[in-house]
C-alpha cells in the first residue's frame, strides 16, 4: 500500500491570513479597542475599528517575517525579530491612522489634546497587547510543531517496525525453505542409493510437489486449505518412501480452510513428526493431523507414535522454534505453540491462534 503524502504546508497569504490566525487577531484587537473606547471621546466603533486595523497590520508583519527572508544570520532568532517588528509596527500604524484621518480643516493631532491622548492610548495598548499575542502564537506554533514531529517520528517508527517485522518474517521463511528442501532431497537420495524401484516415482511426485510448494514459501501468509494440500502431498511422499513404517490420517474442519496462517505452519509440525518421530523409530509409527475451529480460535494438532522427545531431542527444536517466532511476528502474543510427550511414546505438537479469514 502506498503511503498518502502529507498535505503541503500553507505558504504566502494563505499562511499569513489563515482563518484561525485572522479570527484570533480580530478578537484580541477588538477587545482591546472596546476597553480603550471607554476613555475615548470618539465613537466606540471607530476605536474598535482602528484597533482591528492595528491587529491586521501586526498579523501581516508577523507573517511576512515568518517566511522572509528565508535565512537569517546565525546570531538572530526569527521569533525575536517577529516580536520586535510587530511591536515597532504598532506606533507606526497608529501614526498613519491619525495622519490619514486628519482633514484639511483640522489641526495636527498632536496639537489636539483629545486626539493626542487617543494616539497615546492606542499606541500603548498596541505595545502592550501585540507582543504578547505574538509570543502566544509562537508558543502555539512550537507546540504544534513538536506534536507534528512526534507524530511523524511515531509513524516513521511504526513503519520501520513493520518493515523490520516483514524482513524478519521473510528471513525466517528463507530459513525454512532450504531446511525443508534439504530434508526432502535427502529422503529421495536414500531411495536412489538403495536402488529402490520407487525412486523415480517418488522423484516425480517430489517435483510436482515442489512446483506447488516453493512459490508459497515466500508469501507473507497462506490459508489452511493450501497448508492442508501441501501436508497431504508431503505425507504421500513420505508414505511412498516408507510404506511399511508410516501410516497417517488427516482431518480438517471446513470452517478452518479459509483461515490465514504463516506459510508452512502445519507442514512444519508434520515434517518435525516425520523427521524426529517416525524416522528414528525402527517400528515407524502413525501421524494424526487434526485442525478445528472453536470459540473464534483455530487449533492445529499433530500427534505421532514415533520415537518420542527423548530420542529425538537432537535438533528437535530448530523447526519448531522458527515456527514459534513466525507465529509471534504474525499474531503477536495471541498465538502459542505447545509440544508434549505422549505415553507410552510419541509427541503431540499443537498450534493455537486467532481464527482470522484470509483477505479476498
Secondary structure, DSSP 8 states (H G I E B T S, - for coil): -----------HHHHHT-HHHHHHHHHHHHHHHHHHGGG-SS-HHHHHHHHHHHHHHHHHHHHHHHHSSS---TT--HHHHHHHHHHHHHHHHHHHHHHHT--TTS--GGGSHHHHHHHHHHHHHHHHHHHHHHHHHHHHHHHHHHHHHHHHHHHHHHHHHHHHHHHHHHHHHHHHHHHHHHHHHHHHHHHHHHT-TTHHHHHHHHHHHHHHHGGGGGSS-EEHHHHHHHHHHHHHHHHHHSTTTEEEEEEE-GGGTTBEE-TTHHHHHHHHHIIIIITT-SS-EEEEEEEEEETTEEEEEEEE-SSHHHHT-TTTHHHHHHHHHHHHHHHTTSEEEEEEE-SSS-EEEEEEEE--B---
